Amino acid sequence: MERIAVTCLGSGAALGRDRMWSSLLLDGRILLSLPPTVVPQLYRLGKDPTTIDHIFISHCHADHFFGLPFFLLLYHYLYEREAPLYIIGPGGIKEATARLCDLAWPELRKCGVAPRVPVLFVEIEEEGCFQAGDIAFQAVKLEHFGLEAYGYRFAYKGREIVFTGDTGECPQLHRLVDGAGLVVLEFTHPDDAEDAGHLNAATVSRLTERLCEQGATVLATHLGGEPQSIEGLIICHDGETYLV
């Protein structure tokens, strides 16, 4: 089986210390979350921003999509390409992105300056199966403080890959991850703190044990602290690449 290079641009939750905000890059082309720290991290790690063609946004919290104005600014001035850039996220993300860009760089629209890349939004209004270019994916609505928050599952290099985004424990989460080959799991609470919108150590431990029994590789990100080691779980660290 062909391996996938998973580069951790950041592994931290919004209030985590000593870590960039969570964002993982698969084979240089699939980005999972786009916080404001992504662009400098790409350059620091020698990654080419123009090879990214799919960006998955689980929900519209700042540490997951406020990097979009910075990323799109690259195509205003530095880069140009004909291949589309797909931005996948909850309903309203296209309008939210436009508002963010206008707040960040208000002069650009007034001057008629636009990104020199076709930007195609795939907005998720409800659970289902969708297509973004050459990637077919499933979106499952998860529990995150009542927001429109989705986890994603897609086939890539013969593997079923799951990105949970932020979520509390819920039946939909188990449905999303069961049988997957690679699971990128949020792990906000390194202890057993109860939180309706995030996972804690006890839940992550149970999920990891079951997924490993099914033959999955499990990576943990969105860390709010320094968790204890859990057998079978790969704890992501900023700047590291994992061949899985």
PAKOLKOL-281620 format. One record per residue (C-alpha): x, y, z. Coordinates in Angstrom, 3 decimals. Each point is the difference from the previous one (the first is absolute). Layout:
- X, Y, Z
...
This chain:
- 0.000, 0.000, 0.000
- 1.320, 3.423, -0.967
- 0.754, 2.063, 3.070
- -1.302, 3.494, 0.711
- 2.193, 2.819, 1.275
- -1.862, 1.848, 2.747
- 1.763, 3.254, 0.917
- -1.061, 1.672, 3.222
- -0.041, 3.759, -0.579
- -1.488, 0.428, 3.447
- -1.422, -2.230, 2.716
- -1.500, 2.359, 2.565
- -3.511, 0.927, 1.092
- -1.060, 3.653, 0.208
- 1.184, 0.348, 3.602
- 2.878, -2.477, -0.206
- 3.504, 1.124, 0.918
- 3.280, -0.461, -1.906
- -1.713, -1.354, -3.138
- -1.199, 1.602, -3.201
- -3.719, -0.337, -0.686
- -0.998, -3.360, -1.395
- 0.463, -0.619, -3.732
- 1.184, -3.115, -1.844
- 1.188, -0.270, -3.604
- -0.372, -3.287, -1.893
- 2.515, -0.596, -2.805
- 0.313, 3.740, -0.505
- -3.452, 0.234, -1.572
- -2.777, -0.544, 2.564
- -0.185, 2.467, 2.896
- -1.991, -0.793, 3.131
- -0.859, 3.351, 1.665
- 1.413, 3.404, -0.896
- 0.878, 2.114, 3.047
- 1.927, 3.297, -0.289
- 3.327, -1.760, 0.684
- -0.068, -2.173, -3.141
- 1.744, 2.233, -2.551
- 3.184, 0.641, 2.032
- 0.075, -3.664, 1.019
- -0.156, -1.111, -3.635
- 2.994, 2.152, -0.846
- 1.905, -0.992, 3.138
- -0.396, -3.681, -0.883
- 0.847, 0.485, -3.683
- -3.510, -0.801, -1.277
- -1.375, 1.485, -3.224
- -3.401, 1.673, 0.605
- -0.948, -0.429, -3.666
- -0.136, -3.800, 0.257
- -2.929, 0.232, 2.427
- -3.228, -0.574, -1.894
- -2.470, -1.107, 2.706
- -0.618, 1.784, 3.306
- -2.368, -1.640, 2.491
- -1.532, 2.325, 2.603
- -2.002, -1.781, 2.695
- -1.680, 3.083, 1.490
- 0.307, 3.770, 0.100
- 2.015, 0.606, 3.148
- 2.954, 2.364, -0.430
- 2.703, -2.595, 0.677
- -1.340, -2.092, -2.882
- -0.604, 2.423, -2.854
- 1.306, 3.510, 0.736
- 3.071, -0.860, -2.078
- -1.992, 0.241, -3.222
- 0.663, 3.743, -0.633
- 3.740, -0.593, 0.390
- -0.026, -3.096, -2.217
- -2.045, 1.669, -2.751
- 2.220, 3.088, 0.154
- 2.815, -2.161, -1.387
- -2.019, -0.341, -3.204
- -0.644, 3.729, -0.173
- 3.681, 0.805, -0.341
- 2.426, -2.939, -0.002
- -1.576, -2.940, -1.800
- -2.328, -0.812, -2.867
- -1.418, -3.281, -1.212
- -2.811, -1.430, -2.112
- -0.835, -3.036, 2.147
- -2.848, 0.679, 2.445
- 0.414, 0.406, 3.734
- -2.813, -1.796, 1.818
- -1.113, 1.340, 3.373
- -2.319, -2.409, 1.804
- -1.914, 1.157, 3.049
- -3.381, 0.562, 1.643
- -2.734, 2.029, -1.631
- 0.805, 3.700, -0.141
- 3.759, -0.445, -0.201
- 0.203, 1.732, -3.387
- -1.674, 3.133, 1.344
- 1.996, -0.175, 3.247
- 3.239, -0.206, -1.999
- -0.962, 3.049, -2.063
- -0.736, 1.972, 3.181
- 3.301, -1.068, 1.541
- 1.957, 1.015, -3.089
- -1.750, 3.369, -0.130
- 0.825, 0.618, 3.658
- 3.597, -1.098, -0.463
- 0.774, 1.782, -3.279
- -2.842, 2.497, -0.689
- 1.838, 1.705, -2.849
- 0.296, -3.107, -2.174
- -3.630, -0.315, -1.062
- -0.232, 3.787, -0.517
- 2.973, -0.199, -2.342
- -1.413, -3.017, -1.829
- 2.830, -2.278, 1.122
- -1.063, -3.660, 0.288
- 1.817, -3.293, 0.619
- 1.570, -1.366, -3.185
- -1.350, -3.495, 0.576
- -3.504, -1.440, -0.483
- -1.389, -0.299, 3.562
- -2.842, -2.521, 0.196
- -1.977, -0.356, 3.223
- -1.780, -3.201, 0.978
- -2.429, 1.029, 2.723
- -1.437, -2.699, 2.250
- -3.575, 0.692, 1.038
- -0.742, -3.485, 1.307
- 1.551, -3.456, 0.274
- 0.630, -1.804, -3.246
- 2.434, -0.921, -2.749
- 1.720, 2.688, -2.045
- 2.630, 0.513, -2.693
- 2.827, 2.533, -0.121
- 2.079, -0.489, -3.121
- 1.506, -3.466, 0.121
- -0.908, -0.606, 3.648
- -3.341, -1.492, 0.977
- -0.786, 0.383, 3.661
- -2.620, -0.513, 2.662
- -0.946, 2.720, 2.500
- -1.414, -0.943, 3.403
- -1.421, 2.604, 2.381
- 1.664, -0.168, 3.401
- -0.575, 1.591, 3.412
- 1.878, 3.237, 0.599
- -1.892, 2.508, 2.149
- -2.979, 0.109, -2.347
- 2.027, 1.216, -2.993
- -0.195, -1.354, -3.519
- 3.032, -2.262, 0.443
- 0.860, -2.885, -2.303
- 2.414, -2.873, -0.045
- 1.176, -1.262, -3.370
- 0.794, -3.411, -1.446
- 1.595, -0.555, -3.407
- 1.891, -2.640, -1.952
- 3.606, 0.773, -0.860
- 2.816, -2.331, -1.097
- -2.111, -3.016, 0.798
- -0.741, 1.159, 3.544
- -3.139, 1.280, 1.664
- 1.104, 3.210, 1.714
- -1.967, 1.758, 2.738
- 0.473, 3.539, 1.294
- -2.217, 0.628, 3.007
- 0.558, 3.704, 0.488
- -1.232, 1.113, 3.416
- -2.616, -2.201, 1.626
- -1.312, -1.378, 3.226
- -0.753, -3.678, 0.356
- -3.186, -0.889, -1.868
- -1.444, -2.931, -1.993
- 0.788, 1.779, -3.271
- 3.706, 0.060, 0.866
- 0.110, -3.763, 0.377
- -1.864, -0.402, -3.283
- 2.503, 2.302, -1.704
- 3.189, -1.733, 1.184
- -0.942, -3.692, 0.030
- 1.852, -1.980, -2.659
- 2.251, 2.871, -1.076
- 3.664, -0.619, -0.777
- 1.342, 3.358, 1.187
- -1.737, 2.147, 2.617
- 1.015, 3.559, 0.906
- -1.616, 0.399, 3.393
- -0.425, 3.109, 2.116
- 1.409, -0.315, 3.563
- -0.686, 3.280, 1.769
- -0.006, -1.135, 3.625
- 3.071, -1.943, 1.202
- -1.910, -1.000, 3.147
- -3.558, -1.202, 0.609
- -1.624, 3.445, -0.081
- -3.587, -0.155, -1.228
- -0.772, 2.199, -2.982
- -2.949, -0.298, -2.379
- 2.045, 1.327, -2.904
- 3.358, -1.762, 0.354
- 1.540, -3.391, 0.810
- 1.872, -0.933, 3.143
- 2.635, -2.615, 0.816
- -2.449, -2.734, 0.979
- -1.993, 0.332, -3.227
- 3.088, 0.220, -2.207
- 1.456, -3.068, 1.703
- -3.157, -2.040, -0.634
- -0.235, 1.145, -3.613
- 3.670, -0.698, -0.661
- -0.196, -3.510, 1.429
- -2.972, -0.901, -2.179
- 1.404, 1.617, -3.131
- 3.387, -1.697, 0.419
- -1.772, -3.339, 0.352
- -1.572, 0.771, -3.376
- 3.453, 0.667, -1.481
- -0.200, 3.797, -0.125
- 2.780, 2.528, 0.502
- -1.131, 2.699, 2.451
- 1.536, 3.473, 0.247
- -0.937, 2.485, 2.712
- 0.007, 3.762, -0.496
- -1.752, 3.118, 1.378
- 1.731, -0.509, 3.334
- -0.890, 2.201, 2.926
- 2.866, -1.306, 2.122
- 2.600, -2.752, 0.135
- -1.811, -3.349, 0.113
- 1.325, -3.204, 1.466
- 1.036, -2.695, -2.441
- -2.845, -2.174, -1.287
- 0.917, -3.318, -1.586
- -0.413, 0.100, -3.762
- -0.587, 3.768, -0.151
- 2.368, 2.311, -1.895
- 0.113, 3.398, 1.711
- 0.711, 2.628, -2.660
- 2.806, 2.530, 0.540
- 0.492, 3.234, -1.911
- 2.329, -0.332, -2.958
- 0.070, -3.799, -0.052
- -0.915, -2.165, -3.012
- -1.518, -3.441, 0.523
- 0.108, -2.641, -2.737
- -3.092, -2.092, 0.593
